[in-house]
Amino acid sequence: MEVFVTVGLGLAAGSLALVAFGLDSLIEVFASLVVLWHLRSTRTTGRDRLALRLVAGAFAVLGVYLAINAIRSLLAQDVAESSPLGIAYLAVTALVMFTLARWKKSVGGKLGSEPFLAEASLTYLDGWLATGILTALVLNWALGWWWADPLAALVLAAIAVKEAAEVALAKEPELAAAP
């Protein structure tokens, strides 16, 4: 549902950041499915690496998408309209995402599951994405700063790529030690 709400609000306002948030929701669902797939098996040797790579790939796809479209929006000077509904929705969403991420991190730590912890990081990123987009929407609405929307998307693209690298390298020390 979140996908449809945020993409719809984003398309209505012409907000790249809101549309990106909706797409991030799809990636969040994907990462959750990867973690569930991972947890369903008792054999984790190859599955750990594959699950981590899949979650890292989700981060990378989001980062590349946001970077390309943010740069395009900045160069074209695409002006998003204000979205009071988007502002209200993202304020609630940010609170929910940070709470959910803390819960996932706790459960992942208790299970000793790297993929579950990586998915918790994706949920934290989702909370920061909501907060960044919320800030951009407020700046656009209150001050008319049209560039805040694509700039927020560009900053979050960098964060997503950084997270992709960290998740992809999470098992690297063990792999390097293997004969």
C-alpha positions in Angstrom: 0.0 0.0 0.0 2.8 2.4 0.9 4.2 2.0 -2.7 0.9 3.1 -4.2 0.4 6.0 -1.7 3.9 7.5 -2.1 4.2 7.0 -5.8 0.7 8.4 -6.3 1.5 11.5 -4.2 4.9 11.8 -5.9 3.4 11.7 -9.4 0.7 14.2 -8.4 3.3 16.7 -7.0 6.0 15.9 -9.5 8.3 14.9 -6.6 11.2 12.6 -7.5 11.8 12.1 -3.8 8.3 10.9 -3.1 8.4 8.5 -6.1 11.8 7.3 -5.0 10.4 6.6 -1.5 7.7 4.4 -3.1 10.3 2.5 -5.0 12.3 2.1 -1.9 9.3 0.4 -0.4 9.4 -2.2 -3.1 13.1 -2.8 -2.3 12.2 -3.1 1.4 9.7 -5.8 0.5 12.2 -7.6 -1.6 14.8 -7.5 1.2 12.3 -8.9 3.6 11.5 -11.7 1.2 15.2 -12.5 0.9 15.5 -12.7 4.7 12.5 -14.9 5.0 13.9 -17.2 2.3 17.2 -17.2 4.1 15.6 -18.1 7.5 13.6 -21.0 6.0 16.7 -23.1 5.6 19.0 -24.8 8.1 21.8 -24.8 5.6 23.2 -21.3 5.6 26.8 -21.6 4.2 26.1 -20.5 0.6 22.8 -18.9 1.4 24.4 -16.3 3.8 26.5 -14.9 1.0 23.7 -15.0 -1.6 21.2 -13.3 0.8 23.7 -10.6 1.6 24.5 -10.0 -2.1 20.8 -9.8 -2.9 20.2 -7.2 -0.2 23.3 -5.3 -1.3 22.0 -5.3 -4.8 18.7 -3.8 -3.7 20.6 -1.0 -2.0 22.7 -0.5 -5.2 19.7 -0.4 -7.5 18.0 2.2 -5.3 21.2 4.3 -5.2 21.8 4.3 -8.9 18.1 5.1 -9.7 18.1 8.0 -7.3 21.4 9.4 -8.5 20.5 9.3 -12.2 17.1 10.9 -11.7 18.2 13.5 -9.1 21.0 14.7 -11.5 18.5 14.8 -14.3 16.0 16.8 -12.2 18.6 19.2 -11.1 19.9 19.8 -14.6 16.4 20.2 -16.0 15.3 22.3 -13.0 12.2 20.2 -12.5 10.0 22.0 -9.9 7.9 19.8 -7.7 4.7 21.1 -6.3 4.2 21.2 -2.5 2.5 18.1 -1.0 0.9 18.6 2.4 -0.4 15.0 2.3 3.1 13.8 1.5 4.5 15.8 4.4 2.0 14.3 6.8 2.4 10.7 5.5 6.2 10.9 5.7 6.2 12.2 9.2 4.3 9.2 10.4 6.2 6.8 8.1 9.6 8.0 9.5 8.6 7.2 13.1 7.3 3.8 12.1 10.4 2.9 10.1 12.9 3.8 12.9 10.8 1.8 15.4 10.6 -1.2 13.0 14.4 -1.0 12.3 15.3 -1.1 16.0 13.1 -4.1 16.4 14.6 -5.9 13.4 18.2 -5.1 14.6 17.4 -6.6 18.0 15.8 -9.8 16.5 18.7 -10.1 14.0 21.2 -9.8 16.8 19.5 -12.5 18.8 19.3 -14.8 15.8 22.9 -14.1 14.8 21.6 -13.5 11.2 23.7 -11.2 9.1 21.0 -11.0 6.3 18.4 -10.1 9.0 20.8 -7.4 10.3 21.4 -6.1 6.7 17.6 -5.9 6.2 17.4 -3.9 9.4 19.9 -1.5 7.9 17.7 -1.2 4.9 14.8 -0.3 7.2 16.9 2.4 8.9 17.8 3.7 5.5 14.0 3.8 4.7 13.5 5.9 7.9 16.3 8.3 6.9 14.9 8.4 3.3 11.5 9.4 4.8 13.1 12.0 7.0 15.2 13.5 4.1 12.2 13.6 1.8 10.1 15.1 4.5 12.7 17.8 5.0 12.8 18.5 1.3 9.1 18.7 1.0 8.9 21.1 3.9 11.6 23.3 2.4 9.9 23.3 -0.9 6.5 24.1 0.7 7.7 26.7 3.1 10.6 28.4 1.2 10.0 27.5 -2.4 13.4 25.6 -2.6 12.6 23.5 -5.7 16.1 22.0 -5.7 15.6 20.5 -2.2 13.6 17.5 -3.6 16.3 16.3 -6.1 19.1 17.2 -3.7 17.5 15.0 -1.0 17.3 12.2 -3.5 21.0 12.7 -4.5 22.1 12.6 -0.8 20.1 9.5 -0.2 21.5 7.9 -3.3 25.0 8.2 -1.8 23.8 6.7 1.4 22.2 3.8 -0.4 25.4 3.1 -2.4 27.4 3.2 0.8 25.0 0.7 2.5 25.3 -1.5 -0.6 29.1 -1.6 -0.3 28.9 -2.3 3.5 26.4 -5.1 3.1 28.3 -6.7 0.2 31.5 -6.7 2.2 29.9 -7.9 5.4 31.3 -11.5 4.9 34.5 -10.5 3.2 36.9 -11.3 6.1 35.5 -14.9 6.3 35.8 -15.3 2.5 39.4 -14.0 2.5 40.4 -16.5 5.2 39.0 -19.5 3.3 41.6 -21.7 1.5 
